[in-house]
């Protein structure tokens, strides 16, 4: 089977299209291409262009740089563009105002960002303080979990208080120490001993001498 030979790119015959749908589609595509090329020409060469196109449906489409009106007025008057000193001053003043407004806007945005960061830091410190001292919050503001934690903490606090109380009472009793008396009671003429923490005092009634099982009158 012989391969089909391509005719290559063929030149489109320039003739009015009979089919209306094809005509409208082609007009839309070619118009966009025309305006695009005109814009590129303005950018590349710095020219001023005005294009006015009427569609098959009698609709007007235009493209102009700097504007269609400016180009048309110059064409009709055949006068070069004139830029008065007043218009230049107005344009310079307008540009200066725009620059100042942009500067102020940038400053305000930066200040807003700074205040936002400060606010976030304060909120973080405030939350940390509440978490570290949650028991200082009013009870009516506590949730169930916080109330349970508070109850448990108070239980531990009561236990620690009781333990500390017992230690203090025991220490005070050791400091005073027990009193040992003879058969006739305290002051009955016999020796008695007072013991404290690291201190021992022996008291012997008058006229008695402690020895090896002997005493005198």
Secondary structure, 3 states (H helix, E strand, C coil): CCCCCCCCCCCCCCCCCCCHHHHHHHHHHHHHHHHHHHHHHHHHHCCCEEEEEECCCCCEEEEEECCHHHHHHHHHHCCCCCCCHHHHHHHHHHHHHHHHHHHHHHHHHHHHHHHHHHHHHHHHHHHHHHHHCHHHCCHHHCCHHHHHHHHHHHHHHHHHHHHHHHHHHHHHHHHHCCEECCCCCCCCCCCEEEEECCEEEEECCCCCCCCCCCCCC
